[in-house]
Every structure is written in structure tokens, then in C-alpha cells.
């Protein structure tokens, strides 16, 4: 698995470099755009190719010219200019591709916006105290994005996409976050020369093909997905994973909070400050993991397969039932209860079979109704433990709810599925879509469901790397979950 992940990273890396090659002209012109008064803020909106051609543009001698920048030419934008480029016409679909570098003087901004899926290409983008924003369906491809002084902000909106070789930031800015990823970003490396603040929102996916680096204390708020090959967190990185609770177990992917996936190497000067746990995992071996980081232990898959874990209310209490398909070195099951899904206590135990390759059924009746939530803790004879569930007996009205986890997975893997307030007259159906809304697979997950039950959903074979949308439905009710294939 680890070799497959590294191969995938290398493959994507080659594709990024291939995508970011630019036309080389025998002779490139440099064009200038100036404001009438450099001491005041000047807003410029360019709507398509006609506005771009109209300028006004200045040549290398700083003389007004009737020419305009074309593919391969370089561009320099004066200070205090807020430049917005809009693409709304398919006639301009490829017009803003294959330019040379674009440089912005002090306190200037660039906003790239498109109402169609249009690509902007620059060899490099340079800012001094600047802001870069991608909105609408804009796609930006470039080699290097460099903030030579203070960054104001780099923002990739929810439908936009950034493909770059590197993002380099000299100094952190004054806004809450220096970098915000709401859409998709595929970057070879991010280099923060001082403190850096980064926010991957719930809809965002940040894929760092090579590395994340910062010298001082970074602040990362990861509510979506961040994948990185080499993570150098500087001094005591602060990581907020947007989970429901301030603390918790970040090594368990229970579908709550953001995901930080590190493939090859971890370095930290001090132990990270991690809050609101989602999921952090490290796929590399121990030789590439700095023990100061405190997140080096790999996940251990215990050799027990649970087919389902269900709960039913009966006149004698809460009945928990489960079935296993395979057990190896399995000691026992602890049944744990909680009223808040955070504080768990053991209420009973059931002996496991040790070794078995046939389906076995278990049950436990909680006569004392010890909590609103239940989970299984399966122990092997070596002391290893794995958790299954949660089954809920919480009174939450008649609202249908479905929870799927882990959300970072592979092809042909069983994901845990919790459903509540089900209409038993209708089956539980799972439909998997790609990001373009195309149906990849559909299954009847549970033919005759209980009102509250836990089961599994198996991902289809041959899924490629990317983000998918899984919709779990029961009659007219449905809920969606983002599934990530690294």
C-alpha cells in the first residue's frame, strides 16, 4: 500500500510538471499597466479579450502602445492596482493561456474569475504585499507564485482550481488566514519563510505533491482534506481539525472533522498543538518520522471483520447485536456506552471466538439503558483494540441521518455506515458520484433496514485518485458524504 501511494505521488508530480510547461518564444515583450495616480487605489476590471487588447498598455520604454500582451509575453502591474479579469464568453476560453510572468508592485491584487470552466496560465506570478483570488470556475496553472514581502491572501474559491509548482511566502499577512482553499489546489510545495496560516475549508482539497514547510509556528485549520508527502511543521505547529470536540483521538477516522494525510516524512521542532480532532495519519516508516511530532504511529488493522453492529429497543432494555465474518487472535468484545459520544464507559463484555473463518453472531442486552450511544471495543490477545459503531438510541425526532466512515479509503474497502430514523418500508441505497455528478456505482446497501442500524458500504473496484460523493438514501430522504481516494 505504501509503495502504491508513493508511486501515485510520483505520477501526479510528473503530471503537474507536464501541465505547467509554457510556450517559449524566441523573443518576449514586456508590457506595463499603470494607474493614473500611484498613491491611490485604482480598480481595473477586464471583461474578456476585447478589454485586454484595449489596455491601455505601455511598452518596455514606458511609452503608450497600441499593442497588447500575447502568449509568451511578460506583464508588470503598477502599485495600488486591483486587477480583475473576467471570462464569460467561450470565445475567450483559451485567450488567457500561455503567458509569461506577471509581476505586481506594492499593494496590488489579482482576481481571476470565470463563469465558464476557463484556464488562466502564467509562467510565474510575483507579488509584493499582494492578494491573489480565484473565483467562479477559474482554473489557474503556473510554475511559481511568490509573495516577496507580506502576503495579503491567496484564496481558491469553492468551484475554482489552482495548479502550481510552488507557493512561496516571505512574511505572514494581517488577515486571519494567509491561504484559504475552498476548492481544489494541486501544488508541489508550499514554503513559508516565517509564520504561515492556512485554512482548508470543508469543501476544500489541498494536495501537496512534495512538501509543506515553514520556519516558525504555523497555524493550520483543516476542515477538508490536506494531503502532503513531506510535512515540516516548524516550531510547535498548531493544527485545528474542525472536529466537534476540542480534544479527542485524531488517529481514528470516524467521519468527523478534517483530514491530514502525510505520506513520507514528518519533522517538527516541538510537539504540535492539535485541537478539535478529525483524522491525522502517517503512511511512511518510522525512520522518516520525527518523534517530536507525536503522530508517528501507524494504524494497525486488527484481523476481525464485522458484518454489522445494530441496536434495537425492546421491553427489557437496549439490545445490541453484531456479526463477524472472520476472527483471528480475538480475545473479547467490550460494550461501551455514552451520553455524549465523547465520554465512554464499559458496561459489559462478551467473549470472542479466538480464531474463526465462519460467520458468528453475538448479542448483549443492556437492561439498565446505560447511555444514548453504544460502541464495540474488540480486543485481541496481544492487547490491541479496534472500535466499531456507534449505534444511537438518541431521541432526535424523525429526521433521517446517515454517517459513513472512514472517508479516506481505497477501492474495494468496507466503510462503516450508521443510519438513524430509517423508514423500514424502503431499503437503504448507496449511490457514488464523481465530482462532475456522474454516477460511478449504485447498490442496495440494506434490503430490509431497522429504524436505527449500523452496517457497511463497500467502495467499487478500480477507483482512481480523487474526491467522490456518496449519497445514502432511504425513500425520499438522503445524506451525502465526501469520499477521498488518495
N, C-alpha and C positions, 0 to 999 in steps of 0.2 A: 504493500500500500504506500509506504513512504517513498519508494522508488518511483511509483506511478505519479505521486504528487510532484516530486522534483522534476520528472520528465514533463509534466504538464506545465510547470512554471517555466522551464526552459523553452518549451514550444511556444507559449504565449509571449515570452520575451523576444523570441525571433520574429514573431508576427508584429509586435509593437514596433521594432526597429524597421521592419519591412514597410509598415504602414506610414512611418514618419520620414520617409525619404522624400526629398524635394527636388524639383527641377533645377538643374544647374545651367544658368545662362552664361554665354561667353562674356557678356558684359551686362552688369546690372546697374540700373539707375537708382538714385536715392531721391525720394520726394519728401517734401516737408509740408506739414499743415500747421498754420499759426493762428493764434487768436488775435483779434484787433487790439486787445489790451491784456497783456500777460499778467497784470496784477489783480484781475478779477476773474471769477469763474465763467467759463464760456461753454455752453452746451451745444453740441453738434449732433444732429440726427441724420443719418444717411439711409434713405429708403431705397435700397436696390442699386443696380449698376448705374442707372442714369444719374442719380445724385453723386455717386462715387466719381464718375467721369467729370461732373461739373465742378467739383472741387470747392473752393479754389486751392490749387496745388502750386508749390514752389519747387524750382529745380535745385541742383546742387550749388548753384551760385546765389541761391535765395532770391531768384527772380521769378515773378509770376509767370506761369507757363500754361499753355492750352493742353499739354499732355497730362497724363494721369498714371498712377502706378498700375502695372500689369504683372502677370505671373513672373516670379523671379526677382522683382524689384523690391528694394528696401524702403521703409517708411519711417519717418520720425515725426512725432506729435509733440507740439509745444506744451509748456506748462499750463496748469489750470484749465485743461480741456477735458470735458466729459464727452467722450465719443460713443455713440450708439449706432450700431449697424443692424438694420432690419432686412430680412429676406422674406418676402411674402409671395413672390412670383416664381413659378417653376422655370421661367426663362433665365432666372439668376441662380439656378440650382448649383452650378459649378463655377460661377463667376469669381467667388472669393476663395478659390483654391490655389495652392502652389505659389504663394507669395514668399518673399524673403523675410528678413527680420522686421519687426515693428517695435520702435522704441518710444517710450513715453517719458516726458520731462516731469518735474516735480508736481505732485498733487493732481495727476491726471487719471482718468478711468476709461476702461473699455468694456462696453456691454455688447455682447453678440446675441442677437435674438432672431428666431426663425419660426414662422407659423407652419412651415413645412420641414421635413427632415433634411436640412441643408448642412453641408460641411464647410467649415472655415479652416484654412490651412496657412500657417506661418512657420517659417523655419525656427525662429526664436521670438520670444516676447520679453521685453525688458521694461521694468517699472522702477521709478524712484518715488517712494511714498504713493503707491498706486493701488487701484482696485480693478479686478477682473471678474466679470459676471457673465455666466452663460444661462440664458433663459429660453423659454419656449422649447422647440425641438432642435435647438442648435447643437452641432457637433463640432468640437474644436480639436484639431490634430496639430501637434507641434513637437519640436525637439525639446527645447528648454524654456521654462517660464521662470524668470529671475526677478526677484524683488531686491534691488541693490541696497535699499535703505529700509525704512519701516513699511511693512505690508499694511494696507488698509483692509483688504479682504480678497480672498479667492472663493467664489461661490458657484457651484454647479447645481442648477435647479432640478426639480423632480423629473422632468422629461428630457433634460439635456445630458450631454455626454462629453467627457474630456479624455483624450488620449495623448499622453506626453511622455517624453523620456525622463524629464526631471522637473521638480518644482523646488526652487532654492529660495530660502527666506533669510535675510540678514538679521532683521530685528522684528520682534512681535509688535503688533499694532495695538490701537487703543480700543477696538471693538471687542466684544466678548469672545468671538472666535476668529482666528486668522483664516482658517479654511473651513468651509461648510460644504459637505457633499450630501445633496438631497437626491441626486440622480445616480449616474454611473460614472466612475472615474477609473481609468486603467493607466497607472503611472509606474515607470520603472523605479524611481526613488524620490523620496521627499527628504530634503536636507534643511534642517533648521539650525542656523548658526547660534541662535540664542534660544530663549523660551519660545515654544510654539503651542498654540491652542488649536485643536481640531475637533470638528463635530461631524460625525456620520449619522444622519438622521434615520428614522425608522424606515424610510423609503430608499435610503442610500446604500450603495455597494462600492467600496473602495478596494481596488486590487493593486497592491504594491508589489510589482514583479520582483524587485530586488530588495529594497531596504527602506526603513524609516529611521531617521537619525536626528537627534537634537543634543546640543551640548548641555543645556540646563534643564530645569524641571518642565516637562511638557504637561499639558492638561488635555486629555482625550475624553470626549464624550461620545461613546459608540452605542447608538440605539439601533443601527442597522447591522451591516456586515463589513468588517475590515479584515482583509487577507494580506499577509506580509511574509516575505521569505526571511529577511533578517531584521530583527527588531532591536534597536539600540535606544533605550528609553532615557538615557542621560541620568540626571540625579533625581532619584525618588519620583518617577513618573506618577501622575495622578490619573486614574482611569475610572470613569463613571460608565457603567454598562446599562444604565437605564432600567434596571430591574425594579420590581415592586417594593423590595425591601432594601434598607440601607446596607445591610450586611448579607451574608448567605454563602452558599457554596458555588463558586464560579467554575468548578470542574464538572458540573452536571448540566447537560443541555436539556433543560425542561421546557423549552419554548418561551421562556420569559426573559426579556431583555435583549441586549445586543450581543454580537459575536465577534471575538477577536481570535483569529486563527493564525498561528505562527508556524512556518514550515521548516526552517533550517537552523536559525541561530537567535539566541536571546542574550542581550547584555544590559545590565543596569548598574549604576554606581551604588544605589541603595534599594531597599525593598520598595516596590510600588505601593502606593496608597490606592486600594481598589474598593469602590463602593457600588451599591445597587447592582449586585451581581447578576450578570447574564451568563455568558459562557466564554471561557478562555481555554484554549488548548494548544499544546506544543507537539508537533509531529516529528521533530528531529530527535537525535540521540543525545544522551547526557553530556557528551564531550563538547557540544556546541551550546550548552545552556549555562549561563552564569547563575550560580546558586543564590546570589544576592537577590535575584528577581523573584524567587519563591514560587514560580509557576512552572517548574521543570518536569514534574512527574507526568508520565504518560498515562492515558486512560487504560484500564485493564478490563478486557471483556471476559466476564465470568461465563463458564460453559453451562449456562442454563437458558433455555428458551421458553418464554412464557407465551402461550397462545392467547389468553385473555385474562383479565382481572376485573370482576364485576361486583356490583353491590346491589342488594335488594333489601327493602324494608318488609319485615313480617311481624306478626303479633308478638313474637318473643324477643325482638331486637333488630339489630342490623346484621344481615348475613353477607359475608364476604366469600366469594367463590373464585377459584382460579384453576388453570390447567397448564401443565408443562408438556412440551414435546420432547425435551432432551434434558437430562441431568447428568452431570459428571462432577464428582467430588463435592456434592451438595450436602451440607450439614442440616440446615433448618431454615424455616421462614419465620421472621418476627413480624407480627401485625402491629402497625403503629397508627395512632390516632392523633388528630389535631383539630383545634377550632379555628386556626388562622393560616394553615398551610406553612407556618414558619416554625412553631414550637411543637415538636413531635415527642410522643412518649409510647413506650411499648406496652401493649395491653394483653398480649398473648403470643404463643409460639406454636408452630406445627413442625414436626419432624419431617425432613425431606427424605428422598429415597436413596441418597448417596450417588448411585450410578444407574441410569435408566435410559433406554432408547425407545420407549413406548410412551404414549400419552397417559399422563396421570392427573387425576382431579383431586383438588383439595377444597376444604371449606372451613370457615371459622365463624361462629355466631357470637357477636358482641351483645350480650344481654343487658349490659349497663349503658349502652348507647354512649360510648366514651368520647365521641367527637363528631364533628360535621364532615371531616375528611379522613380517609384511610389510605395507607400505602403499605406495600410489602418490602421488607428488607431480607434479601436472600443471602445467606452466609455459606461459604464453602469451609472445608475442614482446615484450611490454612488461615482463616480469619478474614479473607476478602469478602466484600459486601457489595451488592448492587441493589438499587431501589427500583420498584415498579409501582405504577399508579400515577395519578391519585384517583380514587373513587370518591365522589362527593354525595353527601346526603343533605347538603345545604338547601334551605328553603329559599329559592331565588325566583319564585313565581313560575310562569310558563315560558320563559324565554329560552329558546334553543341555544346551546353553546357547544362548540367543538374545539378541542385543543389537540394539536399534533406536535410531537417532538421525538427525537431531536430534529431540528430544522436544517442542520448542516449534515449531509449524509452522502450516500453513494447510490449507484444503480443496484437494484435487487436487494434493498435493505428494508427490514421491517421497522416502521416507525410506530411509536405508541400513539394511540388515539383515545381521547377521553371525550365522551359525549354526554350531555345532560339535557333533561326535559325533552326527550325524544317522543315523537308520535309513533307508537308501536305499529300503527297501521301502514306505515311507509318504511322501506328499507333505508339504510344509511348508504349513500352513494358518494364515491370519490371521483373527481374529475381533475386531471392535471393539465395545466396550460403552460405554454411558454410565455415569454414576456410580450409577444406580439398577439396574444389571445388565441393562438392555435391550439386545439385540443391534442395533447400528446397521448393520453390514455384515460380510460374510464372503467370503473369497476363497481359492482355492488359489494361494499365492504362488509355490511352486516345485513343478512336477509330478513331476520326477524329480531329487531333490537329490543332491548329492555329500555325502560324510561331513562335510567342512568347506567352507563356501562363503559367499560374500557376494553379496547380491542387493539388491532394493529392494521396499518396500511402499508402495503409493500410497493416500493418505488419500481417503475418499469425498468426493463433491461436497456442497456446501451444509451443511457442519458449522457449528454455531453456537458462539459463545464458551463455553468451559468446559473441564473436565478429562474425558478419556476413558481407558478401559483397553483396551490392545491385548494380546491373548493370541496368542502364536505357538506352534503345537503341531506335533508330529511323532509320530504314533501316540499312545501314552498319555502322552508327555512334553510339558510346556508350560512357558512362562515368560511373565510379564506385564510390561508397561511402561506407565507413566503418560504420556499424550499431552496436551499443553496447546494449545488454540486460543485465542490472546489475543483 
